[in-house]
Amino acid sequence: MDKLKALFAKQFMWLIMAFVLAFPLALIPMVLIQNFIKDYSDFINRIDNQVVILYVVFVLICFVGLILIRFLSSLIKILIGTKA
């Protein structure tokens, strides 16, 4: 039972870390959009000044991506451990 508690605690910490890291990582696509779009003010007008919603979408995408990367790395570690 203690092993199960430790596993849940570890996964919960990864969940919190992914949530915290998603916010600064979401700034990268925002900067890329700002640098690669030639007429940034026109882009902002076309999306009706809803940059915050765009940022929240990028945060969610980064969060899911981090969780997926963690999940895949755990699967690879399990597969390598069972074949050895």
Summary of the structure (lengths in Angstrom):
residues: 84
radius of gyration: 18.4
end to end distance: 26.7
largest distance: 58.2
contacts: 179
relative contact order: 0.11
helix: 88%
strand: 0%
